[in-house]
């Protein structure tokens, strides 16, 4: 059978399938779902391409590092400072076998590297750190991430700003829908602020292995604040 006959046969088969197809019933919603994407109104495309580049630069190496965990849970934070290098940290693993903290940190600010490269995103070197985190602390962190992100609400007016620090949190576990939320330069006394501080401590814990006991004690103190 030549290519023309094969194409004609496939077209006839697809037409027959579509003719006999029946729509599947689904529950519809009277509301549109929130969207934060490159398809949003003008002014978002530049920052979206930046966020996409940050994800490729910081999250792809974490995914490779954590791939062997057989992970069932991930609590993550991506930190975007205005004038310092961007970084991301994951607490990933499963409660039966243990968790790791994986940190990726750009060696220089990705956004300003783009500006110096005439609006093209250059390849920015990344440092990666990985270490074990006791299961009880990791499980508590995952529980806190899940609880706080499940309460995420959209504000009438966005609190994200240009300068300062943007924090993007996410939680995922097997069998449940992923959760995500963000905040901009939160006050340290607020729940988002405490969550950001805990993220910084996890970063230090993964990066400065010689002082892990000190940071582990700090993590425990911060977890206690959320418990109470």
Backbone as ProteinMPNN parsed JSONL, in Angstrom:
{"seq_chain_A": "XXXXXXXXXXXXXXXXXXXXXXXXXXXXXXXXXXXXXXXXXXXXXXXXXXXXXXXXXXXXXXXXXXXXXXXXXXXXXXXXXXXXXXXXXXXXXXXXXXXXXXXXXXXXXXXXXXXXXXXXXXXXXXXXXXXXXXXXXXXXXXXXXXXXXXXXXXXXXXXXXXXXXXXXXXXXXXXXXXXXXXXXXXXXXXXXXXXXXXXXXXXXXXXXXXXXXXXXXXXXXXXXXXXX", "coords_chain_A": {"N_chain_A": [[0.855, -1.198, 0.0], [0.633, 2.172, -0.989], [1.757, 5.488, 0.142], [-0.293, 7.351, -0.287], [-2.647, 5.809, -0.386], [-2.568, 4.743, 2.198], [-2.843, 7.08, 3.761], [-5.4, 7.876, 2.952], [-6.906, 5.746, 3.919], [-6.508, 5.993, 6.698], [-7.681, 8.51, 7.136], [-10.342, 7.941, 6.524], [-10.877, 6.103, 8.572], [-10.573, 7.72, 10.904], [-12.632, 9.559, 10.457], [-14.853, 7.882, 10.682], [-14.643, 7.123, 13.377], [-15.025, 9.617, 14.657], [-17.606, 10.145, 13.839], [-19.112, 8.241, 15.178], [-18.587, 8.906, 17.782], [-19.45, 9.857, 21.137], [-20.319, 12.491, 23.329], [-18.772, 12.762, 26.57], [-20.338, 12.86, 29.75], [-19.915, 15.581, 32.036], [-19.294, 17.435, 35.019], [-20.183, 20.767, 35.054], [-18.997, 24.137, 35.609], [-20.206, 27.311, 36.714], [-18.35, 29.286, 36.748], [-15.368, 30.934, 35.621], [-12.03, 29.7, 35.813], [-9.281, 30.845, 37.838], [-6.497, 32.407, 36.24], [-3.045, 32.667, 35.484], [-1.002, 33.407, 33.33], [0.992, 33.395, 30.239], [-0.975, 34.172, 28.473], [-2.439, 36.145, 29.564], [-3.477, 39.663, 30.018], [-1.64, 42.387, 28.297], [1.713, 43.118, 29.371], [2.416, 41.012, 30.897], [3.96, 39.183, 29.514], [6.754, 39.475, 29.459], [7.603, 38.984, 32.152], [6.614, 36.436, 32.4], [8.161, 34.9, 30.632], [10.545, 35.152, 31.943], [9.981, 33.815, 34.385], [9.564, 31.273, 33.353], [12.123, 30.7, 32.435], [13.517, 30.712, 34.846], [12.343, 28.471, 36.03], [13.249, 26.439, 34.322], [15.979, 26.69, 34.763], [16.372, 26.312, 37.546], [14.559, 24.343, 38.543], [14.606, 22.069, 36.897], [17.2, 20.86, 37.413], [16.725, 20.153, 40.124], [14.646, 18.33, 39.857], [15.992, 16.257, 38.551], [17.827, 15.565, 40.558], [16.129, 14.682, 42.598], [14.816, 12.569, 41.518], [15.372, 9.877, 42.027], [14.252, 9.353, 44.486], [11.879, 7.992, 44.809], [9.677, 9.413, 45.423], [6.81, 10.537, 47.259], [5.777, 12.84, 48.185], [6.098, 16.374, 47.857], [7.249, 19.404, 49.036], [7.687, 22.637, 48.109], [9.648, 25.589, 47.369], [10.173, 28.485, 45.523], [12.296, 31.133, 45.248], [12.439, 34.501, 44.385], [14.432, 36.987, 44.419], [14.87, 40.541, 44.044], [17.416, 41.661, 43.622], [19.332, 39.772, 44.16], [20.729, 36.455, 43.643], [18.461, 34.029, 42.314], [16.758, 31.239, 43.851], [15.831, 27.821, 44.674], [14.105, 25.421, 46.666], [13.458, 22.104, 47.625], [11.598, 19.859, 49.631], [11.552, 16.564, 49.546], [10.307, 13.246, 49.157], [9.301, 10.221, 50.85], [7.229, 9.114, 53.529], [7.639, 6.589, 54.464], [10.249, 5.827, 53.83], [11.961, 8.029, 53.971], [13.233, 11.469, 53.59], [14.665, 14.051, 51.508], [16.392, 17.199, 51.373], [16.644, 19.355, 48.73], [18.512, 21.773, 47.136], [18.743, 24.376, 44.784], [20.661, 26.968, 43.453], [21.084, 29.919, 41.703], [24.103, 31.219, 40.312], [24.295, 33.868, 39.718], [22.08, 36.702, 39.408], [19.319, 35.889, 37.482], [17.514, 37.485, 36.071], [18.836, 40.004, 35.772], [21.019, 39.145, 34.388], [19.871, 38.61, 31.978], [19.2, 41.225, 31.12], [21.728, 42.327, 30.768], [22.566, 40.815, 28.684], [21.367, 41.805, 26.435], [18.532, 41.423, 26.416], [18.285, 38.707, 25.949], [18.036, 35.464, 27.39], [20.728, 34.278, 29.024], [22.664, 31.276, 29.662], [22.778, 30.474, 32.965], [25.039, 29.569, 35.473], [24.46, 27.031, 37.984], [24.382, 26.15, 41.396], [24.101, 23.15, 43.205], [22.746, 21.538, 46.028], [22.314, 18.843, 48.262], [20.813, 16.966, 50.839], [20.058, 14.776, 53.621], [16.963, 14.879, 55.441], [15.519, 14.609, 58.615], [12.76, 12.401, 59.012], [10.509, 13.03, 60.62], [10.599, 15.843, 60.862], [10.484, 16.548, 58.16], [7.995, 15.493, 57.38], [6.324, 17.051, 58.98], [6.814, 19.563, 57.864], [5.778, 19.174, 55.273], [3.092, 18.789, 55.945], [2.465, 21.317, 56.98], [2.922, 22.972, 54.743], [0.905, 21.933, 53.057], [-1.409, 22.514, 54.545], [-1.415, 25.348, 54.76], [-1.333, 26.155, 52.068], [-3.722, 25.109, 51.185], [-5.471, 26.969, 52.048], [-5.255, 29.125, 50.443], [-6.108, 32.251, 49.02], [-7.389, 34.518, 46.572], [-6.519, 37.922, 46.335], [-8.297, 41.052, 46.244], [-6.775, 43.074, 45.205], [-3.667, 42.681, 43.738], [-0.845, 41.744, 45.649], [1.702, 41.541, 44.82], [4.868, 42.907, 44.004], [7.302, 44.98, 42.244], [10.049, 45.406, 43.105], [11.796, 43.969, 45.959], [11.028, 40.717, 47.314], [9.798, 37.865, 45.761], [7.924, 35.039, 46.612], [7.252, 31.732, 45.791], [5.256, 29.138, 46.54], [4.62, 25.591, 46.692], [2.834, 22.478, 46.832], [2.74, 18.969, 46.565], [1.361, 15.705, 46.414], [1.095, 12.135, 46.085], [-1.899, 11.078, 44.651], [-3.399, 13.33, 45.243], [-4.604, 16.64, 44.435], [-2.361, 19.11, 43.1], [-1.115, 21.917, 44.992], [-0.719, 25.471, 45.195], [0.763, 28.674, 45.869], [1.509, 32.19, 46.302], [3.534, 34.96, 47.467], [4.549, 38.304, 48.293], [7.34, 39.824, 49.573], [6.64, 39.376, 52.441], [5.489, 40.357, 55.745], [7.402, 39.393, 58.542], [6.055, 38.506, 60.775], [3.689, 37.454, 59.95], [1.739, 34.618, 58.699], [2.475, 33.879, 55.965], [4.974, 35.156, 56.013], [6.351, 33.761, 58.066], [6.423, 31.275, 56.844], [8.072, 31.808, 54.676], [10.454, 32.424, 56.028], [10.997, 29.928, 57.168], [11.52, 28.557, 54.802], [13.933, 29.822, 54.055], [15.553, 28.911, 56.116], [15.616, 26.17, 55.554], [17.023, 26.319, 53.192], [19.548, 27.212, 54.157], [20.144, 25.024, 55.762], [20.534, 22.975, 53.872], [22.663, 24.024, 52.475], [24.803, 24.702, 54.189], [26.371, 22.414, 55.494], [28.036, 21.869, 57.643], [26.931, 23.121, 59.819], [24.518, 21.921, 60.363], [23.146, 20.851, 62.588], [22.572, 23.074, 64.135], [20.86, 24.515, 62.418], [18.859, 22.621, 62.206], [17.763, 22.641, 64.743], [16.722, 25.228, 64.698], [14.801, 24.901, 62.683], [13.052, 23.166, 64.011], [12.13, 24.861, 66.055], [10.781, 26.741, 64.508], [8.803, 25.142, 63.361], [7.357, 24.557, 65.616], [6.152, 26.992, 66.127], [4.197, 27.087, 64.098], [2.655, 24.926, 64.899], [1.47, 25.861, 67.211]], "CA_chain_A": [[0.0, 0.0, 0.0], [1.466, 3.365, -1.034], [1.464, 6.459, 1.194], [-1.575, 7.977, -0.559], [-3.706, 4.891, 0.034], [-2.522, 4.657, 3.654], [-3.403, 8.32, 4.298], [-6.838, 7.856, 2.7], [-7.499, 4.763, 4.837], [-6.5, 6.564, 8.043], [-8.667, 9.593, 7.168], [-11.659, 7.299, 6.58], [-11.027, 5.519, 9.903], [-10.787, 8.81, 11.849], [-13.971, 10.092, 10.198], [-15.814, 6.939, 11.232], [-14.561, 7.223, 14.836], [-15.647, 10.876, 15.058], [-19.038, 10.043, 13.57], [-19.723, 7.4, 16.216], [-18.203, 9.366, 19.119], [-20.47, 10.48, 21.953], [-19.692, 13.307, 24.384], [-18.817, 12.237, 27.934], [-20.928, 13.82, 30.684], [-19.008, 16.124, 33.034], [-19.876, 18.492, 35.833], [-19.73, 22.069, 34.587], [-18.969, 25.188, 36.611], [-20.63, 28.605, 36.176], [-17.271, 30.257, 36.93], [-14.063, 30.732, 35.028], [-10.99, 29.418, 36.789], [-8.215, 31.859, 37.817], [-5.383, 32.124, 35.335], [-1.866, 33.536, 35.583], [-0.248, 32.772, 32.257], [1.386, 34.315, 29.163], [-2.12, 34.605, 27.69], [-3.078, 37.23, 30.277], [-3.351, 40.947, 29.316], [-0.281, 42.897, 28.063], [2.5, 43.43, 30.548], [2.768, 39.771, 31.574], [4.78, 38.28, 28.716], [8.159, 39.555, 29.862], [7.822, 38.303, 33.418], [6.323, 35.015, 32.221], [9.328, 34.265, 30.032], [11.538, 35.106, 33.016], [9.617, 32.728, 35.292], [9.797, 30.021, 32.637], [13.561, 30.473, 32.42], [13.895, 30.337, 36.212], [11.918, 27.088, 36.235], [14.177, 25.56, 33.598], [17.317, 26.79, 35.344], [16.441, 25.849, 38.931], [13.734, 23.184, 38.871], [15.036, 20.869, 36.17], [18.24, 20.153, 38.184], [16.129, 19.549, 41.315], [13.898, 17.152, 39.411], [16.964, 15.195, 38.309], [18.393, 15.152, 41.84], [15.128, 14.028, 43.442], [14.119, 11.54, 40.757], [15.581, 8.555, 42.605], [13.706, 9.281, 45.838], [10.611, 7.291, 44.874], [8.989, 10.39, 46.265], [5.362, 10.6, 47.301], [5.406, 14.193, 48.596], [7.051, 17.456, 47.598], [6.964, 20.763, 49.476], [8.704, 23.398, 47.375], [9.675, 27.051, 47.408], [11.037, 29.19, 44.57], [12.503, 32.485, 45.758], [12.883, 35.416, 43.33], [14.812, 38.305, 44.928], [15.069, 41.528, 42.982], [18.809, 42.031, 43.374], [20.227, 38.682, 44.511], [20.453, 35.267, 42.826], [17.265, 33.241, 42.565], [17.024, 29.891, 44.374], [14.659, 26.964, 44.89], [14.358, 24.331, 47.598], [12.435, 21.054, 47.706], [11.6, 18.763, 50.599], [10.96, 15.522, 48.701], [10.523, 11.869, 49.592], [8.097, 9.566, 51.346], [7.291, 8.934, 54.974], [8.074, 5.235, 54.775], [11.686, 5.618, 53.606], [12.76, 9.204, 54.272], [13.17, 12.679, 52.771], [15.856, 14.854, 51.256], [16.268, 18.604, 51.001], [17.439, 19.637, 47.541], [18.595, 23.219, 46.918], [19.454, 24.897, 43.621], [20.858, 28.414, 43.594], [21.797, 30.522, 40.58], [25.325, 31.9, 40.737], [24.042, 35.295, 39.564], [20.676, 36.989, 39.186], [18.942, 35.512, 36.126], [16.857, 38.621, 35.417], [19.816, 41.001, 35.364], [21.851, 38.527, 33.359], [19.134, 38.822, 30.726], [19.334, 42.621, 30.707], [23.104, 42.542, 30.285], [22.744, 40.05, 27.449], [20.503, 42.42, 25.421], [17.204, 40.836, 26.485], [18.305, 37.258, 25.759], [18.346, 34.77, 28.625], [21.917, 33.439, 28.914], [22.688, 30.118, 30.556], [23.374, 30.878, 34.236], [25.476, 28.413, 36.273], [23.652, 26.739, 39.164], [24.953, 25.286, 42.42], [23.103, 22.225, 43.739], [23.063, 20.932, 47.319], [21.327, 17.832, 48.64], [21.123, 16.288, 52.093], [18.947, 14.09, 54.296], [16.215, 15.612, 56.464], [14.77, 13.652, 59.422], [11.403, 12.201, 58.499], [9.488, 13.718, 61.41], [10.605, 17.258, 60.476], [10.037, 16.656, 56.767], [6.55, 15.252, 57.35], [5.683, 18.236, 59.563], [6.916, 20.624, 56.864], [4.8, 18.872, 54.226], [1.759, 19.034, 56.506], [2.281, 22.767, 57.08], [2.782, 23.473, 53.366], [-0.413, 21.543, 52.551], [-2.462, 23.219, 55.29], [-1.422, 26.771, 54.432], [-1.675, 26.329, 50.656], [-5.138, 24.792, 50.993], [-6.231, 28.154, 52.446], [-4.885, 30.226, 49.541], [-7.201, 33.07, 48.497], [-6.988, 35.626, 45.707], [-6.836, 39.236, 46.878], [-8.921, 41.963, 45.276], [-5.672, 43.786, 44.577], [-2.473, 41.862, 43.87], [0.157, 42.28, 46.557], [3.032, 41.351, 44.264], [5.498, 44.147, 43.58], [8.45, 44.869, 41.341], [11.217, 45.145, 43.922], [11.496, 43.082, 47.075], [11.238, 39.284, 47.086], [8.613, 37.062, 45.473], [8.023, 33.646, 47.044], [6.27, 30.855, 45.155], [5.181, 27.877, 47.288], [3.791, 24.549, 46.091], [2.812, 21.188, 47.51], [2.191, 17.877, 45.762], [1.483, 14.354, 46.953], [0.443, 11.127, 45.267], [-3.323, 10.902, 44.895], [-4.101, 14.574, 45.565], [-4.361, 17.725, 43.49], [-1.28, 19.998, 43.524], [-1.491, 23.197, 45.574], [0.3, 26.495, 44.965], [0.442, 30.015, 46.336], [2.647, 33.092, 46.224], [3.474, 36.159, 48.285], [5.602, 39.278, 47.979], [7.969, 40.498, 50.715], [5.682, 39.357, 53.559], [5.946, 40.685, 57.088], [7.878, 38.163, 59.182], [5.141, 38.074, 61.826], [2.516, 36.838, 59.338], [1.912, 33.218, 58.309], [3.352, 33.805, 54.788], [6.324, 35.546, 56.399], [6.946, 32.643, 58.794], [6.682, 30.212, 55.884], [9.25, 32.228, 53.918], [11.607, 32.27, 56.919], [11.273, 28.494, 57.224], [12.17, 28.224, 53.535], [15.325, 30.281, 54.127], [16.278, 28.009, 57.019], [15.851, 24.943, 54.791], [18.119, 26.639, 52.268], [20.796, 27.212, 54.92], [20.371, 23.649, 56.208], [21.088, 22.208, 52.758], [23.876, 24.655, 51.942], [25.883, 24.764, 55.18], [26.255, 21.111, 56.144], [28.801, 21.826, 58.892], [26.11, 23.685, 60.891], [23.172, 21.39, 60.208], [22.476, 20.667, 63.877], [22.052, 24.39, 64.534], [19.7, 24.821, 61.581], [17.803, 21.656, 62.523], [17.103, 23.171, 65.944], [15.938, 26.383, 64.252], [13.632, 24.357, 61.977], [12.131, 22.645, 65.021], [11.504, 26.02, 66.699], [9.84, 27.344, 63.558], [7.68, 24.217, 63.251], [6.577, 24.7, 66.84], [5.32, 28.195, 65.966], [3.033, 26.717, 63.297], [1.813, 24.006, 65.68], [0.743, 26.574, 68.274]], "C_chain_A": [[0.891, 1.247, 0.0], [0.998, 4.369, 0.015], [0.104, 7.116, 0.991], [-2.734, 7.107, -0.12], [-3.765, 4.771, 1.55], [-3.153, 5.892, 4.298], [-4.915, 8.35, 4.131], [-7.544, 6.899, 3.655], [-7.585, 5.319, 6.248], [-7.534, 7.666, 8.17], [-10.079, 9.024, 7.27], [-11.928, 6.712, 7.961], [-11.312, 6.582, 10.947], [-12.181, 9.395, 11.691], [-15.043, 9.192, 10.796], [-15.845, 6.995, 12.76], [-15.27, 8.48, 15.333], [-17.16, 10.828, 14.873], [-19.745, 9.283, 14.682], [-19.437, 7.88, 17.636], [-19.371, 10.037, 19.826], [-19.796, 11.285, 23.055], [-19.837, 12.666, 25.743], [-19.441, 13.273, 28.858], [-19.881, 14.31, 31.675], [-19.713, 17.236, 33.786], [-19.309, 19.831, 35.398], [-19.813, 23.082, 35.719], [-19.438, 26.491, 35.983], [-19.531, 29.653, 36.225], [-16.063, 29.911, 36.078], [-13.061, 30.442, 36.128], [-9.903, 30.488, 36.714], [-7.073, 31.447, 36.901], [-4.279, 33.142, 35.545], [-0.873, 32.979, 34.576], [0.184, 33.799, 31.223], [0.22, 34.795, 28.323], [-2.885, 35.724, 28.37], [-2.824, 38.549, 29.563], [-1.906, 41.42, 29.181], [0.403, 43.307, 29.357], [2.946, 42.188, 31.287], [3.783, 38.94, 30.812], [6.243, 38.298, 29.128], [8.435, 38.778, 31.129], [7.545, 36.813, 33.287], [7.504, 34.283, 31.614], [10.453, 34.168, 31.053], [11.245, 33.952, 33.965], [9.852, 31.37, 34.648], [11.282, 29.685, 32.625], [14.074, 30.083, 33.803], [13.535, 28.882, 36.473], [12.871, 26.115, 35.541], [15.547, 25.535, 34.269], [17.399, 26.118, 36.712], [15.695, 24.551, 39.194], [14.108, 21.922, 38.106], [16.181, 20.147, 36.893], [17.696, 19.504, 39.463], [15.383, 18.285, 40.943], [14.849, 15.982, 39.168], [17.545, 14.666, 39.618], [17.406, 14.321, 42.656], [14.463, 12.848, 42.758], [14.253, 10.164, 41.402], [14.971, 8.368, 43.976], [12.517, 8.334, 45.944], [9.625, 8.14, 45.651], [7.475, 10.291, 46.136], [4.864, 11.984, 47.678], [6.509, 15.164, 48.217], [6.484, 18.748, 48.174], [8.059, 21.64, 48.894], [8.539, 24.9, 47.583], [10.633, 27.537, 46.334], [11.097, 30.639, 45.016], [13.102, 33.363, 44.663], [13.191, 36.783, 43.937], [15.046, 39.272, 43.77], [16.54, 41.718, 42.626], [19.81, 40.946, 43.754], [19.884, 37.458, 43.671], [19.181, 34.536, 43.261], [17.654, 31.853, 43.1], [15.709, 29.136, 44.568], [15.051, 25.845, 45.838], [13.162, 23.385, 47.603], [12.67, 20.22, 48.957], [10.844, 17.631, 49.918], [11.273, 14.138, 49.255], [9.22, 11.196, 49.957], [8.307, 9.168, 52.796], [7.772, 7.543, 55.371], [9.594, 5.077, 54.712], [12.549, 6.847, 53.833], [12.662, 10.31, 53.234], [14.558, 13.277, 52.567], [15.456, 16.307, 51.068], [17.187, 18.818, 49.808], [17.351, 21.129, 47.26], [19.313, 23.495, 45.61], [19.499, 26.417, 43.744], [21.651, 28.93, 42.399], [23.028, 31.261, 41.084], [25.235, 33.414, 40.539], [22.582, 35.492, 39.198], [20.3, 36.771, 37.717], [18.329, 36.689, 35.373], [17.874, 39.647, 34.921], [20.81, 40.443, 34.359], [21.208, 38.688, 31.995], [19.313, 40.254, 30.225], [20.724, 42.912, 30.145], [23.355, 41.832, 28.969], [21.799, 40.539, 26.352], [19.197, 41.648, 25.264], [17.155, 39.355, 26.141], [18.681, 36.591, 27.08], [19.586, 33.9, 28.43], [21.812, 32.242, 29.861], [23.451, 30.489, 31.824], [23.794, 29.629, 35.007], [24.659, 28.274, 37.551], [24.428, 25.838, 40.108], [23.838, 24.434, 43.023], [23.61, 21.608, 45.039], [21.943, 19.954, 47.673], [21.755, 17.161, 49.933], [19.861, 15.665, 52.671], [18.289, 15.029, 55.295], [15.41, 14.592, 57.271], [13.297, 13.609, 59.041], [10.355, 12.958, 59.297], [9.428, 15.199, 61.065], [10.064, 17.435, 59.065], [8.53, 16.471, 56.659], [5.792, 16.454, 57.906], [5.704, 19.399, 58.573], [5.899, 20.402, 55.752], [3.382, 19.155, 54.708], [1.464, 20.527, 56.577], [2.091, 23.379, 55.701], [1.358, 23.193, 52.861], [-1.515, 22.36, 53.23], [-2.552, 24.682, 54.869], [-1.838, 26.982, 52.972], [-3.131, 25.979, 50.377], [-6.032, 25.967, 51.369], [-5.934, 29.354, 51.551], [-6.137, 30.938, 49.026], [-6.625, 34.144, 47.57], [-7.427, 36.936, 46.339], [-7.492, 40.103, 45.804], [-7.869, 42.759, 44.521], [-4.407, 42.989, 44.814], [-1.468, 42.538, 44.785], [1.572, 42.097, 46.024], [3.581, 42.679, 43.762], [6.692, 43.907, 42.678], [9.723, 44.561, 42.116], [10.82, 44.265, 45.108], [11.755, 41.634, 46.69], [9.897, 38.608, 46.843], [8.876, 35.617, 45.885], [6.89, 32.847, 46.406], [6.335, 29.484, 45.843], [4.32, 26.875, 46.524], [3.89, 23.278, 46.924], [2.159, 20.169, 46.589], [2.361, 16.572, 46.52], [0.716, 13.4, 46.052], [-1.034, 11.03, 45.649], [-4.08, 12.155, 45.254], [-3.741, 15.646, 44.547], [-3.211, 18.6, 43.991], [-1.824, 21.325, 44.042], [-0.366, 24.193, 45.337], [-0.185, 27.833, 45.491], [1.686, 30.877, 46.33], [2.434, 34.289, 47.139], [4.656, 37.042, 47.95], [6.052, 39.969, 49.256], [7.043, 40.541, 51.936], [6.315, 39.812, 54.862], [6.305, 39.39, 57.819], [6.93, 37.647, 60.259], [3.887, 37.408, 61.271], [2.796, 35.371, 59.008], [2.757, 33.1, 57.042], [4.797, 34.162, 55.122], [7.045, 34.439, 57.142], [7.287, 31.497, 57.846], [7.921, 30.534, 55.047], [10.524, 32.066, 54.749], [11.993, 30.805, 57.044], [11.949, 28.027, 55.939], [13.632, 28.643, 53.51], [16.157, 29.369, 55.037], [16.572, 26.679, 56.329], [16.981, 25.139, 53.784], [19.458, 26.576, 52.999], [21.158, 25.796, 55.386], [21.015, 22.812, 55.101], [22.453, 22.721, 52.318], [25.052, 24.566, 52.902], [25.849, 23.493, 56.036], [26.999, 21.044, 57.477], [27.972, 22.324, 60.078], [24.689, 23.129, 60.883], [22.435, 21.212, 61.529], [21.861, 21.969, 64.363], [20.795, 24.717, 63.741], [18.545, 23.861, 61.848], [17.033, 22.097, 63.773], [16.229, 24.38, 65.586], [14.679, 25.931, 63.526], [12.601, 23.863, 62.974], [11.412, 23.787, 65.734], [10.462, 26.66, 65.779], [8.611, 26.455, 63.362], [6.767, 24.35, 64.472], [5.677, 25.932, 66.761], [4.061, 27.858, 65.168], [2.101, 25.785, 64.073], [0.948, 24.759, 66.685], [-0.068, 27.715, 67.733]], "O_chain_A": [[1.776, 1.391, 0.843], [-0.008, 4.155, 0.691], [-0.589, 7.414, 1.964], [-3.702, 7.604, 0.456], [-4.846, 4.705, 2.135], [-3.908, 5.773, 5.263], [-5.639, 8.785, 5.028], [-8.635, 7.189, 4.144], [-8.599, 5.149, 6.926], [-8.203, 7.763, 9.198], [-10.915, 9.55, 8.005], [-13.044, 6.798, 8.474], [-12.187, 6.395, 11.793], [-12.843, 9.696, 12.684], [-16.028, 9.678, 11.352], [-16.911, 6.926, 13.372], [-16.024, 8.43, 16.305], [-17.905, 11.406, 15.664], [-20.852, 9.644, 15.08], [-19.978, 7.329, 18.595], [-20.187, 10.706, 19.192], [-18.82, 10.83, 23.651], [-20.88, 12.092, 26.058], [-19.109, 14.455, 28.763], [-19.039, 13.526, 32.113], [-20.611, 17.893, 33.259], [-18.092, 20.015, 35.373], [-20.587, 22.92, 36.662], [-19.106, 26.763, 34.829], [-19.739, 30.787, 35.794], [-15.771, 28.738, 35.842], [-13.233, 30.895, 37.26], [-9.625, 30.994, 35.627], [-6.734, 30.267, 36.808], [-4.539, 34.327, 35.758], [-0.007, 32.175, 34.924], [-0.212, 34.961, 31.312], [0.379, 35.726, 27.534], [-3.875, 36.212, 27.825], [-2.048, 38.588, 28.607], [-1.028, 40.911, 29.878], [-0.232, 43.774, 30.302], [3.762, 42.275, 32.204], [4.417, 38.065, 31.403], [6.899, 37.256, 29.145], [9.386, 37.999, 31.189], [8.164, 36.006, 33.98], [7.823, 33.169, 32.029], [11.229, 33.212, 31.035], [12.148, 33.193, 34.316], [10.285, 30.428, 35.311], [11.66, 28.525, 32.784], [14.956, 29.233, 33.928], [14.319, 28.141, 37.065], [13.249, 25.092, 36.111], [16.196, 24.491, 34.337], [18.377, 25.432, 37.009], [16.153, 23.734, 39.992], [13.941, 20.816, 38.622], [16.146, 18.92, 36.984], [18.151, 18.427, 39.848], [15.479, 17.276, 41.641], [14.547, 14.847, 39.536], [17.735, 13.46, 39.772], [17.8, 13.366, 43.326], [13.622, 12.185, 43.365], [13.323, 9.361, 41.325], [15.154, 7.313, 44.583], [12.169, 7.909, 47.045], [8.835, 7.628, 46.443], [6.936, 10.004, 45.067], [3.681, 12.287, 47.52], [7.693, 14.83, 48.249], [5.367, 19.142, 47.839], [9.239, 21.411, 49.159], [7.465, 25.4, 47.919], [11.766, 27.064, 46.24], [10.065, 31.297, 45.148], [14.134, 33.027, 44.082], [12.319, 37.652, 43.972], [15.38, 38.86, 42.659], [16.876, 41.914, 41.458], [21.017, 41.174, 43.68], [18.828, 37.436, 43.039], [18.882, 34.449, 44.452], [18.749, 31.361, 42.829], [14.63, 29.728, 44.619], [16.188, 25.374, 45.819], [12.009, 23.815, 47.587], [13.812, 19.914, 49.301], [9.63, 17.72, 49.732], [12.369, 13.892, 49.757], [8.16, 11.551, 49.441], [9.432, 8.918, 53.228], [8.257, 7.343, 56.485], [10.165, 4.281, 55.458], [13.772, 6.722, 53.885], [12.096, 10.13, 52.156], [15.484, 13.04, 53.342], [14.336, 16.612, 50.659], [18.374, 18.499, 49.869], [16.258, 21.688, 47.158], [20.369, 22.922, 45.347], [18.508, 27.059, 44.091], [22.746, 28.448, 42.112], [23.001, 31.86, 42.159], [26.015, 34.161, 41.13], [21.92, 34.563, 38.734], [20.882, 37.383, 36.821], [18.589, 36.874, 34.184], [17.789, 40.107, 33.782], [21.381, 41.192, 33.566], [21.889, 38.877, 30.988], [19.551, 40.471, 29.037], [20.871, 43.651, 29.171], [24.257, 42.207, 28.221], [21.464, 39.783, 25.44], [18.803, 41.269, 24.162], [16.063, 38.794, 26.048], [19.54, 37.089, 27.808], [19.514, 32.883, 27.74], [20.962, 32.216, 30.752], [24.644, 30.787, 31.762], [22.985, 28.718, 35.179], [24.219, 29.268, 38.129], [25.059, 24.874, 39.676], [22.756, 24.94, 43.318], [24.769, 21.204, 45.132], [20.77, 20.218, 47.411], [22.926, 16.824, 50.104], [18.746, 15.986, 52.261], [18.949, 15.861, 55.917], [14.688, 13.786, 56.685], [12.672, 14.638, 58.783], [9.403, 13.481, 58.718], [8.34, 15.768, 60.98], [9.286, 18.351, 58.798], [7.862, 17.206, 55.932], [4.748, 16.835, 57.377], [4.725, 20.136, 58.457], [5.228, 21.345, 55.332], [2.565, 19.697, 53.963], [0.352, 20.959, 56.273], [1.204, 24.21, 55.505], [0.693, 24.074, 52.317], [-2.438, 22.837, 52.571], [-3.648, 25.198, 54.646], [-2.613, 27.891, 52.675], [-3.716, 26.498, 49.427], [-7.22, 25.969, 51.047], [-6.322, 30.477, 51.871], [-7.111, 30.29, 48.642], [-5.505, 34.614, 47.772], [-8.554, 37.06, 46.819], [-7.267, 39.909, 44.61], [-8.044, 43.081, 43.346], [-4.093, 42.65, 45.955], [-1.261, 43.749, 44.713], [2.539, 42.456, 46.696], [2.855, 43.478, 43.171], [7.046, 42.764, 42.387], [10.404, 43.577, 41.828], [9.663, 43.869, 45.243], [12.6, 41.353, 45.84], [8.967, 38.763, 47.633], [9.913, 35.043, 45.551], [5.724, 33.236, 46.473], [7.333, 28.77, 45.742], [3.404, 27.26, 45.797], [4.878, 23.036, 47.617], [1.164, 20.456, 45.922], [3.373, 16.356, 47.186], [-0.202, 13.808, 45.341], [-1.373, 10.914, 46.827], [-5.275, 12.089, 45.543], [-2.707, 15.57, 43.883], [-3.094, 18.813, 45.198], [-2.864, 21.8, 43.586], [0.804, 23.813, 45.283], [-1.386, 28.094, 45.552], [2.802, 30.358, 46.35], [1.309, 34.595, 47.536], [5.649, 36.579, 47.389], [5.258, 40.616, 49.938], [6.7, 41.623, 52.413], [7.522, 39.674, 55.062], [5.58, 38.4, 57.717], [6.992, 36.472, 60.621], [3.097, 36.853, 62.036], [3.946, 34.932, 59.033], [3.685, 32.292, 57.022], [5.732, 33.561, 54.594], [8.223, 34.192, 56.887], [8.306, 30.826, 58.014], [8.72, 29.648, 54.745], [11.552, 31.622, 54.237], [13.177, 30.47, 57.029], [12.852, 27.191, 55.983], [14.48, 27.909, 53.004], [17.323, 29.096, 54.755], [17.656, 26.12, 56.498], [17.789, 24.239, 53.555], [20.4, 25.954, 52.51], [22.33, 25.42, 55.403], [21.932, 22.033, 55.36], [23.295, 21.955, 51.849], [26.187, 24.374, 52.467], [25.355, 23.507, 57.164], [26.638, 20.251, 58.348], [28.275, 21.988, 61.223], [23.76, 23.792, 61.344], [21.22, 21.404, 61.586], [20.769, 21.977, 64.931], [19.787, 25.141, 64.306], [17.38, 24.242, 61.729], [15.814, 21.948, 63.85], [15.127, 24.531, 66.112], [13.608, 26.506, 63.723], [11.407, 24.11, 62.807], [10.212, 23.694, 65.991], [9.392, 27.07, 66.23], [7.499, 26.962, 63.214], [5.545, 24.262, 64.355], [4.558, 25.914, 67.274], [2.969, 28.3, 65.527], [0.883, 25.856, 63.912], [-0.174, 24.345, 66.977], [-0.736, 28.414, 68.495]]}, "name": "protein", "num_of_chains": 1, "seq": "XXXXXXXXXXXXXXXXXXXXXXXXXXXXXXXXXXXXXXXXXXXXXXXXXXXXXXXXXXXXXXXXXXXXXXXXXXXXXXXXXXXXXXXXXXXXXXXXXXXXXXXXXXXXXXXXXXXXXXXXXXXXXXXXXXXXXXXXXXXXXXXXXXXXXXXXXXXXXXXXXXXXXXXXXXXXXXXXXXXXXXXXXXXXXXXXXXXXXXXXXXXXXXXXXXXXXXXXXXXXXXXXXXXX"}
